[in-house]
Amino acid sequence: MALLDARGLACPEPVMIARRAMASKEKAYQIVVDNPTAKENVTRYAEHQGYRVSVTEKNGEFTLDITK
């Protein structure tokens, strides 16, 4: 599973990080973001690519578990 850290980055950068990672065609990714807009945009992108997304929030940070 690829672990991606997109904390502190403004959109569209978290989506671009996810997109580059998904080009490797792995079955699972975990990405950490620290704002709701990035959480929504990465979730939308991943789902559009056919992935399932599970989100957990802790201390203002969102961990997105993305699986095929």
N, C-alpha and C positions, 0 to 999 in steps of 0.2 A: 504494500500500500504506500502510495506517495503521500508524504506529509508536506503541506504547503502553508507558509506563513504570509498572510497578506495584511497583517495588522499595520495600521498607520498609512495605508494606501487609499487614495481616492479612486472612485470609479472613473474610468473603466479598467484600471490596472488589476484589481482582483479577478475580474472576468478574464482578462488576457492571461494571467498566470494560470487560471484553471484551463483555459483553452489550450495553452502550450502543453500543459501536463497531459490533457486528454489526447493529444496527438500521439502519445506513446501507446495508447490503446490498453492501458492497464484496466483492471476490473474495479478497482477501489481507490479512492482518494480521500484525504482529510485536509480541509482547508480551514484556517482560523482567520476570521475578520473581526474588526472592532467597531463596525457601524451597521445599522439596520439596512441602509441602502445597498451596501455591498452584499449583505446576506441575501437580500431579495434578488439582486441582479445575478449573483452566482447561482442561486437556486434555480432561477428561471432558465438560465443558460444550460445548466446541467440537465434539467428535466427536458429541455428542448432537444438535447443530444441523446435522450433515451435512458438517462440515469435516474435512480431514485435518490432522494436527498432526505436525510434526517438531521435536524438542527437541535443543538443544545446550547443554552446560554448560561454563562457564569461570569459574574463580575463585569458585565458589559462587553464580554467577548463571546462571539458565536463560533461554535465548532460545527462545521458541516461535514457529515459523513456521506460521501457520494459513492454509490455502488451501481454496477450494471446488473 
